[in-house]
Amino acid sequence: MINQHELATHINVSVTTALDEDLRGGDLTAPLIPQHAKAQATVITRQDAVLCGTAWFDACFHAMDKNCIIHWLAQDGDVVTAKQTLCEIRGDARAMLTAERCALNFLQTLSATATQTRHYVEAVRGTHAKILDTRKTLPGLRIAQKYAVKTGGGHNQRIGLFDGVLIKENHILAAGGIRPALEQAFRIASEDISIQVEVENMEQLSEALDAGAELILLDNFDLDSLRAAVRFTAGRAELEASGGVTLDKVRAIAETGVERISIGSLTKDILAVDLSMRFEI
């Protein structure tokens, strides 16, 4: 799980990296604005969305002008509608123009992830299935996107390779089978580490259950196979459907009885929310 200290550290690092990438030796365009000129601006959304990323947005502006004042009219997790004003900003004009692009990049990307997640969460509402993220995130933005998934109402899985075990096809082949892979995982993992094994058919599901698996990922099972897997497992392990999950299919997948549905497209196949910043000098 992401704690507040880890989140704050990530925000600082990611914002510093983004600004360094954009600035290098400095903003060559900002000096067109008179030095010490003050400005105010508003940010609006041109489409409906779930807002996310306000802390990253704030950090970009405060890195350039520590006295910049940002007044939010909506908060992370709020549903916002097209043409709605999201925030008002007042501060040094040059600093605001320098921070603008990086700040909007974070806000539009994380709002996109939260919005995508909310669509899936709403699609399975009333079932017992949870919507979960994966490690298929944008490089350097994993913590941010996992925060956005939670903001959209989804659930986080392991952050990386360091905080959870997922035994996939290649691990099984290299270890000599499902049982030896699981037995080794049980030996080396501490009690607070989740151990999950991926299976591709009913035979492998049976092997995993016989080997003591408590968390099983059903990779690319069709609906009939998912229903069969739920019946066969009969509560002996928690089942997660993954692979080829789309918004038009996710409800049917949830209704098979699986407890978890993991979706890579929450974080990797997103379309940035259309935002606009309007300045008044």
C-alpha positions, 0 to 999 in steps of 0.5 A: 500500500502507498503511505503518505510519506511515500506519496509525498516523496514521489510527488517531489521527485516526479515534479522535480524531474518533470520541471528539469526535463522542461527547463534545463537552463531556463525558460526562454519564453517567460522573459517576454513577460515583464519581471515581477508582473503578477497574473491570475488564471483559471483551469477549466475542463473541456470534458466530464472527468474524475479529477485527480492530481491536484497535489502534483499540480500544486507542487509544480507551481510552488516549485516556481513560486512558493508564494503562488496561491491556488484555490481549488473549486473541486477536489481529487475524486470529484466528478467534474463536467465540461466547462467547469472551472477547477481552480483559480491561481494567482502569482508571479506571471513568469513562474506561472507560465513556466509551470503551466505545462508540467502541471497540466500534464500531471493533472490531465494524465492522472485525471484520465486514469481516475476517470477510466477506473471510475467507468469500470467500477461503475460497470461492476457495481452491485457485484462482488468483484473489485477492480484492480490495477497492474504494473502496466503503468507509465514509466516513472508514474507508477505511484501517481497512477496507483493513487489515481486508480484509488481515487477513481474507486479501484484497488491497488495490487503490489506496487512492484516486484518488491512487495508481492509475488506473482508466479507467471508462466515463465516462472512456472517453466523455469521452476519446473512446475506450479507446485515447486514454484509455489513451494519455493514462494511459501518458503521465502516470502514473509507472512505479509507478502501476498503470493499469487499464481497465474494459470491458463486452464482448468488443469493448472487451476487444479494443480494450483489448488492442490499445491495450496494456492490461495490467490489465483489469476485466471489468465484469458479465461472466457466467460464459460471457463470463468464460471467453471473455475468459480464452481470448481474452486468453491471458495478454496482460493480467491480468483482474479480474472485478467487479460482482454478485459474491456469496458463492454465485457467487464460486467459479464466477467464480474457476474461469473463470480470472480472476486477480482478483475485486474485491468492493465488499460486503467494505466497504460491505455488512457487518453488525457483529459482535455484541460485548459488554463486561461491567464489574465495578466 
